[in-house]
């Protein structure tokens, strides 16, 4: 049973799910303040290429490369978020989508640095680094009944799982804080929020920057999970996938992005026979969701219902 669960294929899919949850959360946080940003994959590419170049060309430690990719993505998110305040709705979506395409084209054409369309290979694998760290203290995976490759994939999964749990808990807490209430007020009516004393400019830039930071962080981790990246990993199709995670799962609540990323990452794996029709399926799902349930599968009313039911059962 354990060998089946630790199958490299299953563990890699599980790791992809966790990275996609981070990307779904990056879209959720911008939508929570009423901003439809499609630039998350562009920031993801920046984070991935920053750490890939630092760790492969300058032997920078993985943690430093990941932090650098995250910080640079956050800084660019701040710089883009300020002028983006002038744009709303579909205009913001088009502008941020254009930003992502500019990043991808830049990566393709800057061959002397990024290797162009070929991409970057030989990126230090984070699981191997974790294994090497423990082996320095005399630890051997065989001592706990695991093969080395099983330990590598398991360590990647556990690391990403801890990060996702912390990230999800943070945004759930933030949603119920002053910042979260400000985001909700701006989302419902920007002018009314401003008249009530909410600093609209500050909170919209904060939301946009948070989304960029998470995307860059997810991209940096993705590079060290895959050990290879190319501009094709950050194409328009990836943008559609990431947006669908949040819209399908439910853009009103944090858990919606988590649910959407899990279900839509597993769906192509469960339906591999028709995997080439993945984007057609995503399109049909989006149309169906917009018609029957525009708020997504999970919404605030469903969360309240589950909480009420849980409290009743606990009281009984």
C-alpha positions as CSV (number, residue, x, y, z in Angstrom):
1,X,0.0,0.0,0.0
2,X,2.8,2.4,0.9
3,X,4.7,1.7,-2.3
4,X,1.5,2.5,-4.3
5,X,1.0,5.8,-2.5
6,X,4.7,6.7,-2.9
7,X,4.6,6.0,-6.6
8,X,6.6,8.8,-8.3
9,X,3.7,9.5,-10.7
10,X,1.2,10.0,-7.9
11,X,3.6,12.1,-5.8
12,X,4.4,14.3,-8.7
13,X,0.7,14.9,-9.5
14,X,0.1,15.7,-5.8
15,X,3.0,18.2,-5.9
16,X,1.5,19.8,-9.1
17,X,-1.8,20.1,-7.2
18,X,-0.2,22.0,-4.4
19,X,1.6,24.4,-6.7
20,X,-1.7,25.0,-8.6
21,X,-3.4,25.7,-5.3
22,X,-0.8,28.5,-4.7
23,X,-1.6,29.9,-8.2
24,X,-5.3,29.7,-7.6
25,X,-4.8,31.7,-4.4
26,X,-2.9,34.3,-6.3
27,X,-5.9,34.9,-8.5
28,X,-8.3,34.7,-5.6
29,X,-6.5,37.5,-3.7
30,X,-6.7,39.9,-6.6
31,X,-10.3,39.1,-7.3
32,X,-11.1,39.6,-3.7
33,X,-10.4,43.3,-4.2
34,X,-12.3,43.5,-7.5
35,X,-9.3,43.2,-9.8
36,X,-9.4,40.7,-12.6
37,X,-5.7,40.1,-13.2
38,X,-4.4,37.6,-15.7
39,X,-0.8,38.3,-15.0
40,X,-0.2,35.5,-12.5
41,X,1.6,33.3,-15.0
42,X,3.8,36.2,-16.0
43,X,4.9,36.6,-12.4
44,X,5.2,32.8,-12.1
45,X,7.7,32.9,-15.0
46,X,9.7,35.7,-13.4
47,X,10.0,33.7,-10.2
48,X,10.9,30.5,-12.0
49,X,13.5,32.0,-14.3
50,X,15.1,34.2,-11.5
51,X,15.8,31.2,-9.3
52,X,16.8,29.0,-12.2
53,X,19.4,31.4,-13.5
54,X,20.8,32.1,-10.0
55,X,21.1,28.4,-9.0
56,X,22.4,27.1,-12.3
57,X,24.8,29.9,-13.3
58,X,26.0,31.2,-9.9
59,X,25.5,28.1,-7.6
60,X,23.2,30.1,-5.4
61,X,21.5,28.1,-2.6
62,X,17.9,27.1,-3.5
63,X,16.4,29.1,-0.6
64,X,18.2,32.3,-1.8
65,X,17.1,31.7,-5.4
66,X,13.5,31.1,-4.3
67,X,13.5,34.2,-2.1
68,X,15.0,36.3,-4.9
69,X,12.4,35.1,-7.4
70,X,9.6,35.9,-5.0
71,X,10.9,39.3,-4.1
72,X,11.5,40.4,-7.7
73,X,8.0,39.2,-8.6
74,X,6.6,41.2,-5.7
75,X,8.6,44.4,-6.7
76,X,7.3,44.1,-10.3
77,X,3.8,43.5,-9.0
78,X,4.0,46.7,-7.0
79,X,5.4,48.7,-10.0
80,X,2.7,47.3,-12.3
81,X,-0.1,47.5,-9.7
82,X,0.2,51.3,-9.3
83,X,-0.5,52.3,-12.9
84,X,-3.0,49.4,-13.2
85,X,-5.2,51.2,-10.8
86,X,-6.5,53.3,-13.7
87,X,-7.8,50.1,-15.4
88,X,-10.9,48.1,-14.3
89,X,-12.6,44.9,-15.4
90,X,-11.8,43.5,-18.8
91,X,-9.3,46.4,-19.5
92,X,-7.2,45.3,-16.5
93,X,-7.5,41.7,-17.6
94,X,-6.2,42.5,-21.1
95,X,-3.4,44.7,-19.8
96,X,-2.1,42.0,-17.4
97,X,-2.6,39.3,-20.0
98,X,-0.4,41.4,-22.3
99,X,2.2,41.7,-19.5
100,X,2.4,37.9,-19.3
101,X,2.8,37.5,-23.0
102,X,5.6,40.2,-23.0
103,X,7.4,38.2,-20.3
104,X,7.1,35.0,-22.4
105,X,8.3,36.7,-25.6
106,X,11.2,38.3,-23.7
107,X,12.2,34.8,-22.4
108,X,12.1,33.3,-25.9
109,X,14.1,36.1,-27.5
110,X,16.8,36.6,-24.8
111,X,18.6,33.4,-25.9
112,X,22.0,34.5,-24.5
113,X,20.6,34.4,-21.0
114,X,17.5,32.2,-21.0
115,X,18.4,29.7,-23.8
116,X,15.3,30.9,-25.6
117,X,12.6,28.4,-26.5
118,X,15.0,25.5,-25.4
119,X,14.6,26.6,-21.8
120,X,16.8,25.9,-18.8
121,X,17.7,22.4,-17.6
122,X,19.7,21.0,-14.8
123,X,18.0,23.2,-12.2
124,X,18.8,21.9,-8.7
125,X,16.0,19.6,-7.6
126,X,14.7,20.6,-4.2
127,X,14.0,17.0,-3.1
128,X,17.6,16.0,-3.8
129,X,18.8,19.0,-1.7
130,X,16.6,17.9,1.2
131,X,18.0,14.3,0.9
132,X,21.6,15.6,0.8
133,X,20.9,17.7,3.9
134,X,19.7,14.8,6.0
135,X,22.5,12.5,4.7
136,X,25.0,15.0,6.1
137,X,23.7,13.9,9.5
138,X,24.0,10.2,8.7
139,X,20.4,9.7,7.8
140,X,19.5,7.0,5.2
141,X,16.0,6.6,3.7
142,X,16.5,2.8,3.8
143,X,16.5,3.2,7.6
144,X,12.8,4.0,7.5
145,X,11.9,1.6,4.7
146,X,12.0,4.1,1.8
147,X,14.0,4.1,-1.4
148,X,15.9,7.3,-2.2
149,X,13.6,8.4,-5.0
150,X,10.6,7.7,-2.8
151,X,12.1,9.9,-0.1
152,X,12.8,12.7,-2.6
153,X,9.3,12.8,-3.9
154,X,7.8,12.5,-0.4
155,X,9.9,15.3,0.9
156,X,8.9,17.6,-2.0
157,X,5.2,16.8,-1.3
158,X,5.5,17.4,2.5
159,X,7.3,20.7,2.0
160,X,4.7,22.0,-0.5
161,X,1.9,20.7,1.7
162,X,3.2,22.7,4.8
163,X,3.6,25.8,2.6
164,X,0.0,25.5,1.2
165,X,-1.5,24.9,4.7
166,X,0.3,28.0,6.0
167,X,-0.6,30.1,3.0
168,X,-4.3,29.0,3.1
169,X,-4.5,29.7,6.8
170,X,-3.0,33.1,6.3
171,X,-5.5,34.1,3.7
172,X,-8.5,32.7,5.7
173,X,-7.3,34.8,8.7
174,X,-6.7,37.9,6.4
175,X,-10.2,37.6,5.0
176,X,-11.6,38.0,8.5
177,X,-9.3,40.9,9.3
178,X,-9.4,44.6,8.6
179,X,-7.5,44.0,5.3
180,X,-10.0,41.4,4.2
181,X,-12.9,43.6,5.0
182,X,-11.4,46.4,3.1
183,X,-10.9,44.1,0.0
184,X,-14.5,43.0,0.2
185,X,-15.8,46.6,0.5
186,X,-13.7,47.7,-2.5
187,X,-15.0,44.6,-4.4
188,X,-18.6,45.5,-3.7
189,X,-18.5,49.2,-4.4
190,X,-15.2,51.1,-4.8
191,X,-16.7,54.5,-4.5
192,X,-18.7,53.6,-1.4
193,X,-15.6,52.1,0.2
194,X,-13.7,55.3,-0.5
195,X,-16.4,57.5,1.0
196,X,-16.3,55.3,4.2
197,X,-12.6,56.1,4.6
198,X,-11.0,53.0,3.0
199,X,-7.7,53.8,1.3
200,X,-8.7,52.2,-2.0
201,X,-5.3,52.9,-3.7
202,X,-3.3,51.2,-0.9
203,X,-5.5,48.1,-0.6
204,X,-5.8,47.5,-4.4
205,X,-2.0,47.8,-4.8
206,X,-1.6,45.5,-1.7
207,X,-3.9,42.9,-3.2
208,X,-2.1,43.0,-6.6
209,X,1.3,42.8,-5.0
210,X,0.3,39.8,-2.8
211,X,-0.9,38.0,-5.9
212,X,2.4,38.7,-7.7
213,X,4.4,37.5,-4.7
214,X,2.5,34.2,-4.5
215,X,2.7,33.6,-8.2
216,X,6.5,34.3,-8.2
217,X,6.9,32.0,-5.2
218,X,4.9,29.2,-6.9
219,X,7.0,29.6,-10.0
220,X,10.3,29.4,-8.1
221,X,9.1,26.2,-6.4
222,X,7.9,24.8,-9.7
223,X,11.4,25.3,-11.2
224,X,13.0,23.3,-8.4
225,X,10.4,20.6,-8.5
226,X,10.6,20.1,-12.3
227,X,14.4,20.8,-12.7
228,X,13.5,22.1,-16.2
229,X,11.6,25.1,-17.4
230,X,10.9,26.7,-20.8
231,X,8.7,29.7,-22.0
232,X,6.1,27.1,-23.1
233,X,5.4,26.4,-19.5
234,X,4.0,30.0,-19.1
235,X,1.8,30.3,-22.2
236,X,-1.7,31.7,-22.6
237,X,-3.1,28.2,-22.0
238,X,-1.6,28.2,-18.5
239,X,-3.3,31.5,-17.8
240,X,-6.7,30.0,-18.7
241,X,-6.0,27.0,-16.4
242,X,-5.1,29.2,-13.4
243,X,-8.1,31.5,-13.8
244,X,-10.4,28.5,-14.1
245,X,-9.1,27.1,-10.8
246,X,-10.5,30.1,-8.9
247,X,-13.6,30.8,-11.0
248,X,-14.7,27.1,-11.0
249,X,-13.9,26.5,-7.3
250,X,-15.4,29.7,-6.1
251,X,-13.9,33.2,-6.1
252,X,-15.7,34.4,-3.0
253,X,-13.8,32.1,-0.5
254,X,-10.3,30.9,0.0
255,X,-11.4,27.3,0.0
256,X,-12.9,27.8,-3.5
257,X,-9.4,28.3,-5.1
258,X,-8.1,25.2,-3.2
259,X,-11.0,23.0,-4.4
260,X,-10.8,24.3,-8.0
261,X,-7.1,23.6,-8.2
262,X,-7.4,20.1,-6.8
263,X,-10.4,19.1,-8.9
264,X,-9.2,20.6,-12.2
265,X,-5.6,19.2,-11.8
266,X,-7.0,15.7,-11.1
267,X,-9.5,15.8,-13.9
268,X,-7.0,15.6,-16.9
269,X,-5.2,12.7,-15.0
270,X,-8.5,10.8,-14.5
271,X,-9.5,11.4,-18.1
272,X,-6.2,10.8,-19.8
273,X,-8.0,9.2,-22.8
274,X,-9.4,12.6,-23.7
275,X,-6.6,14.7,-22.3
276,X,-6.1,16.5,-25.7
277,X,-9.6,18.0,-25.2
278,X,-8.6,19.5,-21.9
279,X,-9.1,23.1,-22.9
280,X,-12.4,22.4,-24.6
281,X,-13.6,20.8,-21.3
282,X,-12.3,23.9,-19.4
283,X,-14.2,26.1,-21.8
284,X,-17.5,24.1,-21.4
285,X,-17.0,24.2,-17.6
286,X,-16.6,27.9,-17.6
287,X,-19.7,28.5,-19.7
288,X,-21.8,26.1,-17.5
289,X,-20.5,27.8,-14.4
290,X,-21.3,31.3,-15.6
291,X,-24.8,30.2,-16.5
292,X,-25.8,28.0,-13.6
293,X,-23.5,29.0,-10.7
294,X,-21.4,32.2,-11.5
295,X,-20.2,32.4,-7.9
296,X,-18.4,29.0,-8.3
297,X,-18.9,25.6,-6.7
298,X,-18.2,26.8,-3.2
299,X,-19.5,30.2,-1.9
300,X,-20.0,31.9,1.4
301,X,-23.5,30.5,1.9
302,X,-22.2,27.0,1.5
303,X,-19.5,27.7,4.0
304,X,-22.0,29.1,6.5
305,X,-24.3,26.1,6.0
306,X,-21.4,23.6,6.8
307,X,-20.4,25.6,9.8
308,X,-24.0,25.7,11.1
309,X,-24.4,21.9,10.5
310,X,-21.1,21.2,12.2
311,X,-22.0,23.3,15.3
312,X,-25.4,21.5,15.6
313,X,-23.7,18.1,15.4
314,X,-21.1,19.2,17.9
315,X,-23.8,20.5,20.3
316,X,-25.8,17.3,19.9
